[in-house]
């Protein structure tokens, strides 16, 4: 039986060779120079750009048993111009914890995803980002949870609504406290990823001033990154709604979470259709 570590090292070396071979010198700011016998960058050029010795990098490509740091892998990913998927693959092969990747536009929703949300009617469906902002929704979500189209940017944050919206308190009834504590714990899980970004500190400061419950519960340091389950809502127009829950990441936009609330009873389904007409 083959040694799993040896297979992993060999796979890492082969992967680096193929990524190196597809790049031209001018793509990384090097002169093209004379004609090359093989396509792509030379090992010494990659080593130079990644600021390591040629011998060390050569042994890495040869599949030798070499420990690499996350910092070096990050540099290598930049040098080889790896995509998000390739970068993730590189870190997995090297058995290193991958630093969190910040996308250029984590709140952008594709037309296909918006179409998917629309097709979930009469079940409320929406998309949130890591800050728990609602960034897309369907008509049913507006009818049940409030019209996101008319809300300010701050009001379209799920944590802010949980602690400051009288409508949400009435809608959730006896389940409000559990919902607010869960959302706070989920928010803190995201905060751990972006603790150095000003937005998070500003939101925490606003909620600390606005909500006594938030001030008390924030000090507990509860962390939760799992979704909530069944909801029993008390809608002002149609009464009780019993909704199940499904959440999943968007494969090509992992900072976005799709949530669909599904009717658990025939009576709830009828009421949801009633709200839409």
GICORVEN-V694752 format. One record per pair of residues at least 12 apart in sequence whose C-alpha atoms are under 10 Angstrom apart, sorted by sequence separation. I is the first residue (numbers start at 1). J is the second residue. D is the distance in Angstrom with one decimal. If there is no record, write none. Layout:
i = <I:I>
j = <J:J>
d = <D:D>
//
This chain:
i = <43:46:114:125:126:136:137:168:188:230:231:232:246:247:248:28:44:74:77:88:113:114:124:125:126:135:136:163:187:191:230:231:246:247:27:43:44:73:76:77:87:113:124:125:126:134:162:163:204:229:230:231:245:246:247:24:25:26:30:43:123:124:125:126:162:229:230:245:246:23:24:25:74:122:123:124:125:126:163:188:228:229:230:244:245:246:21:22:23:24:25:28:73:74:84:120:121:122:123:124:125:162:163:228:229:243:244:245:21:22:23:24:28:43:73:109:120:121:122:123:124:135:162:163:227:228:229:243:244:245:20:21:22:23:30:84:117:118:119:120:121:122:124:134:161:162:227:228:242:243:244:245:20:21:25:29:52:107:117:118:119:120:121:124:133:134:159:160:162:163:227:242:243:244:19:20:21:25:28:51:70:73:107:108:116:117:118:120:122:123:124:133:134:135:146:159:162:163:226:227:242:243:244:18:19:20:21:50:69:106:107:114:115:116:117:118:133:134:135:145:146:158:159:162:241:242:243:17:20:50:68:73:106:107:113:114:115:117:118:133:134:145:159:160:241:242:17:50:51:70:74:106:107:113:114:117:132:133:134:159:160:241:242:17:20:50:51:69:70:71:73:74:106:132:133:158:159:242:243:17:20:49:50:68:69:70:107:109:110:131:132:133:145:158:159:241:242:243:16:49:50:67:68:69:70:71:107:108:109:131:132:133:144:159:240:241:242:50:66:67:68:69:70:71:107:108:128:129:131:132:159:240:241:47:49:50:67:70:106:107:128:158:239:241:46:49:50:128:184:188:231:238:241:48:49:192:230:231:240:241:47:181:185:189:191:227:229:230:231:232:238:239:46:180:181:184:185:188:189:190:230:231:238:45:46:180:184:188:189:190:230:237:238:185:187:188:189:190:177:181:185:186:187:188:189:235:238:180:181:184:185:186:187:188:189:237:238:184:185:186:187:237:41:184:185:186:182:183:184:185:186:16:181:182:183:185:186:181:182:183:186:160:164:181:182:183:13:16:17:159:160:163:182:183:13:16:17:159:182:183:13:14:15:16:157:160:164:182:13:14:160:163:164:12:13:14:159:163:12:13:14:154:163:179:10:11:12:13:28:160:163:164:178:9:10:11:12:13:28:132:160:163:9:10:11:12:27:28:162:179:9:10:27:28:9:10:27:132:160:8:9:10:131:132:159:7:9:23:130:131:175:6:8:9:23:130:131:175:176:5:6:19:22:23:132:174:175:5:6:20:21:130:131:172:173:174:5:16:19:20:130:131:172:173:174:16:19:20:129:130:171:172:173:18:19:171:172:173:19:130:131:170:171:172:16:130:169:170:171:168:169:170:171:168:170:19:168:131:167:171:131:167:171:171:15:131:15:16:15:12:12:15:11:12:12:13:12:11:12:10:11:8:9:8:9:7:8:8:5:145:5:144:144:145:102:144:101:102:143:144:100:144:99:100:143:144:144:124:141:123:125:127:129:141:123:124:125:126:127:128:135:137:140:125:127:134:135:136:137:138:127:133:134:137:129:130:131:132:129:130:131:132:129:130:128:129:130:128:129:144:127:128:129:143:127:128:126:127:128:141:144:126:127:140:143:144:125:126:127:140:142:143:125:126:142:124:125:126:140:124:125:139:140:113:123:124:125:139:123:124:121:122:123:124:120:122:123:109:117:120:121:122:110:116:117:120:110:117:109:108:113:123:107:123:106:108:109:122:105:106:107:108:122:124:106:107:122:123:103:105:106:122:123:103:121:122:103:121:122:101:102:122:101:122:121:85:84>
j = <55:58:126:137:138:148:149:180:200:242:243:244:258:259:260:41:57:87:90:101:126:127:137:138:139:148:149:176:200:204:243:244:259:260:41:57:58:87:90:91:101:127:138:139:140:148:176:177:218:243:244:245:259:260:261:39:40:41:45:58:138:139:140:141:177:244:245:260:261:39:40:41:90:138:139:140:141:142:179:204:244:245:246:260:261:262:38:39:40:41:42:45:90:91:101:137:138:139:140:141:142:179:180:245:246:260:261:262:39:40:41:42:46:61:91:127:138:139:140:141:142:153:180:181:245:246:247:261:262:263:39:40:41:42:49:103:136:137:138:139:140:141:143:153:180:181:246:247:261:262:263:264:40:41:45:49:72:127:137:138:139:140:141:144:153:154:179:180:182:183:247:262:263:264:40:41:42:46:49:72:91:94:128:129:137:138:139:141:143:144:145:154:155:156:167:180:183:184:247:248:263:264:265:40:41:42:43:72:91:128:129:136:137:138:139:140:155:156:157:167:168:180:181:184:263:264:265:40:43:73:91:96:129:130:136:137:138:140:141:156:157:168:182:183:264:265:41:74:75:94:98:130:131:137:138:141:156:157:158:183:184:265:266:42:45:75:76:94:95:96:98:99:131:157:158:183:184:267:268:43:46:75:76:94:95:96:133:135:136:157:158:159:171:184:185:267:268:269:43:76:77:94:95:96:97:98:134:135:136:158:159:160:171:186:267:268:269:78:94:95:96:97:98:99:135:136:156:157:159:160:187:268:269:76:78:79:96:99:135:136:157:187:268:270:76:79:80:158:214:218:261:268:271:79:80:223:261:262:271:272:79:213:217:221:223:259:261:262:263:264:270:271:79:213:214:217:218:221:222:223:263:264:271:79:80:214:218:222:223:224:264:271:272:220:222:223:224:225:213:217:221:222:223:224:225:271:274:217:218:221:222:223:224:225:226:274:275:222:223:224:225:275:80:223:224:225:222:223:224:225:226:57:222:223:224:226:227:223:224:225:228:203:207:224:225:226:57:60:61:203:204:207:226:227:58:61:62:204:227:228:59:60:61:62:203:206:210:228:60:61:207:210:211:60:61:62:207:211:61:62:63:203:212:228:60:61:62:63:78:210:213:214:228:60:61:62:63:64:79:183:211:214:61:62:63:64:79:80:214:231:62:63:80:81:63:64:81:186:214:63:64:65:186:187:214:63:65:79:186:187:231:63:65:66:80:187:188:232:233:63:64:77:80:81:190:232:233:64:65:79:80:189:190:231:232:233:65:76:79:80:190:191:232:233:234:77:80:81:190:191:232:233:234:80:81:233:234:235:82:193:194:233:234:235:80:194:233:234:235:233:234:235:236:234:236:86:235:199:235:239:200:236:240:241:86:203:89:90:90:89:90:93:90:91:92:93:93:93:94:93:94:92:93:93:94:93:94:95:93:233:94:233:234:235:193:235:193:194:235:236:193:237:193:194:237:238:241:243:260:243:245:247:249:261:244:245:246:247:248:249:256:258:261:247:249:256:257:258:259:260:250:256:257:260:253:254:255:256:254:255:256:257:255:256:255:256:257:256:257:272:256:257:258:272:257:258:257:258:259:272:275:258:259:272:275:276:258:259:260:273:275:276:259:260:276:259:260:261:275:260:261:275:276:250:260:261:262:276:261:262:260:261:262:263:260:262:263:250:258:261:262:263:252:258:259:262:253:260:253:253:258:268:253:269:253:255:256:269:253:254:255:256:270:272:255:256:271:272:253:255:256:272:273:254:272:273:255:273:274:254:255:275:255:276:276:252:252>
d = <9.2:9.9:9.0:5.8:6.4:8.7:9.2:9.9:9.5:7.4:5.2:8.9:8.1:4.4:9.1:9.2:8.2:8.1:7.9:9.6:10.0:9.0:7.9:5.8:9.6:9.1:9.6:9.2:9.4:9.9:5.8:6.4:5.7:6.5:9.8:7.3:8.4:8.5:9.3:9.4:9.7:9.0:6.6:8.4:9.4:7.9:7.9:9.3:8.8:8.7:4.6:7.8:7.2:5.3:8.8:7.8:7.2:9.7:8.5:6.8:8.7:7.4:7.2:6.8:9.1:6.3:6.1:6.0:6.5:7.9:5.2:6.1:9.3:8.8:9.0:4.6:5.6:9.4:9.8:9.9:9.3:5.4:9.6:8.2:4.7:7.8:7.9:6.9:4.8:6.1:8.9:9.6:7.5:8.7:8.1:10.0:6.9:7.9:6.0:4.0:9.2:7.6:6.6:7.2:7.9:9.4:5.4:6.1:5.5:5.2:6.0:9.7:9.5:8.8:7.0:8.3:7.6:7.0:5.4:7.5:7.7:9.6:5.5:9.5:8.3:8.8:9.7:5.6:4.9:8.9:8.7:3.8:7.8:9.7:9.6:9.5:8.1:7.7:8.2:9.3:5.7:8.6:8.2:8.9:9.2:9.0:8.1:9.0:9.3:5.2:6.2:9.4:5.8:6.0:8.5:9.7:8.8:8.9:6.4:5.1:9.9:8.3:8.5:7.1:8.1:9.9:9.8:9.6:9.9:9.6:6.9:8.4:4.7:5.8:8.5:5.6:8.2:9.9:8.5:8.8:7.7:8.4:7.9:9.4:9.9:5.4:7.1:9.8:9.6:9.4:8.4:8.3:9.2:8.0:8.1:7.4:7.6:9.3:9.3:9.4:6.2:5.2:9.6:8.9:9.2:7.6:9.7:7.4:9.7:9.8:6.2:7.0:10.0:9.0:8.8:8.6:8.8:5.5:9.0:8.3:8.6:9.4:9.6:8.8:7.7:5.6:8.0:9.3:7.9:9.1:9.8:8.6:6.9:9.0:8.9:7.4:8.9:9.5:9.9:5.8:6.0:7.4:9.7:9.7:8.5:6.7:9.4:9.4:8.6:8.9:8.5:8.4:9.8:9.8:7.8:9.6:8.6:4.2:6.9:6.1:9.6:8.5:9.7:9.6:9.6:5.9:9.3:8.8:9.3:9.9:8.9:8.3:10.0:5.6:6.0:7.7:6.5:8.7:7.7:8.7:7.6:8.5:5.8:7.1:9.6:6.1:8.5:7.4:9.8:7.6:5.4:8.2:8.0:9.5:9.9:8.1:6.1:9.3:9.9:8.3:9.2:8.0:9.0:7.3:6.9:9.6:8.9:7.6:7.0:8.6:6.6:9.2:8.8:9.2:9.1:5.2:9.0:8.7:9.2:9.3:8.1:9.4:6.9:9.0:6.1:8.9:9.6:9.5:8.6:9.0:7.3:7.5:8.5:8.9:9.5:6.6:9.6:7.7:9.7:8.7:8.6:9.3:9.3:9.9:8.1:6.5:9.4:8.4:8.0:8.5:8.6:9.1:7.6:9.8:9.5:9.4:8.7:9.8:8.8:8.2:9.4:9.1:9.1:9.5:9.8:9.2:9.4:9.3:9.8:9.8:9.7:8.4:7.1:9.0:8.5:8.0:8.3:7.5:8.5:9.1:9.8:9.4:6.2:9.8:7.9:8.6:7.4:7.4:5.3:9.3:8.6:9.3:8.4:9.3:9.7:5.9:6.1:8.1:9.1:7.2:7.5:8.4:8.0:7.7:6.1:9.8:8.1:9.5:9.0:9.3:5.1:6.1:8.1:8.8:9.8:9.7:7.7:7.9:4.4:4.7:8.3:8.1:9.4:8.1:4.9:5.1:8.7:9.6:8.4:7.5:7.4:10.0:8.5:8.6:8.3:9.6:8.3:9.9:7.1:9.3:9.9:8.2:8.3:9.7:9.1:10.0:9.6:8.7:6.7:9.3:9.6:7.7:9.1:9.0:9.0:6.5:9.3:9.9:8.5:8.8:8.6:9.7:8.4:9.8:9.8:9.0:7.4:7.5:6.0:6.6:7.1:8.3:7.1:8.0:3.8:7.9:8.9:6.5:7.2:5.6:7.9:9.1:9.2:8.0:8.8:9.1:8.9:5.0:9.6:9.4:7.8:9.8:9.7:7.9:7.7:9.6:6.8:8.4:7.1:8.7:9.6:7.1:8.4:6.9:7.4:9.8:9.8:8.3:9.9:9.3:8.2:4.2:9.7:8.7:4.5:7.6:9.2:8.8:9.9:8.1:6.4:9.3:9.6:7.0:9.8:8.3:6.6:9.7:9.3:6.9:8.1:7.3:9.6:8.3:7.4:7.9:9.6:7.8:9.7:9.7:7.9:9.6:9.0:8.5:8.8:9.3:8.5:9.9:7.5:9.1:9.5:9.2:6.9:8.0:8.5:9.5:8.1:9.2:9.9:6.3:6.0:8.0:7.0:7.2:9.9:9.7:6.3:9.4:9.7:8.5:8.7:5.2:6.8:10.0:8.4:5.3:6.3:9.9:7.8:9.3:9.5:8.5:4.7:8.7:8.4:9.4:10.0:6.9:5.7:9.4:9.7:8.1:7.6:9.6:8.5:9.3:9.8:9.0:9.4:9.4:7.9:9.2:9.1:9.6:9.3:9.6:9.2:8.5:8.1:9.1:7.1:9.3:9.8:9.5:9.3:9.5:5.8:7.4:7.1:9.5:9.7:9.4:7.4:6.1:7.6:9.8:7.8:9.2:9.6:9.5:9.8:8.8:9.6:8.8:9.9:7.0:9.7:9.3:9.4:9.3:7.1:9.5:9.3:8.8:9.8:9.7:9.2:9.2:9.1:8.7:9.7:9.4:9.9:8.7:9.8:9.9:9.5:9.8:9.7:9.9:8.8:9.3:9.8:9.7:9.5:9.8:9.9:9.1:9.4:10.0:9.5:9.8:9.7:9.8:9.7:9.4:9.3:9.4:9.0:5.9:9.8:9.1:5.7:6.9:8.4:4.7:8.0:5.7:6.2:8.2:6.5:5.3:9.0:8.5:5.5:6.7:8.4:4.5:7.9:9.9:8.0:5.9:6.2:7.3:6.4:9.8:7.3:5.5:8.9:8.6:9.9:7.2:5.5:6.7:9.8:8.3:4.3:9.0:7.6:6.0:6.1:9.6:6.7:8.7:6.9:5.3:8.7:7.5:5.8:7.3:9.8:9.6:5.4:9.0:7.6:8.7:6.6:9.8:8.6:9.1:9.7:8.7:10.0:9.9:9.2:8.9:9.5:8.3:8.6:8.6:9.0:9.7:8.8:8.0:7.1:10.0:8.5:7.5:9.3:8.4:7.9:8.8:9.1:8.6:5.9:7.1:9.2:7.0:8.4:9.5:7.0:5.6:8.7:9.2:8.5:5.7:7.9:8.2:9.0:9.8:8.6:8.4:9.4:7.1:8.4:9.5:9.6>
//
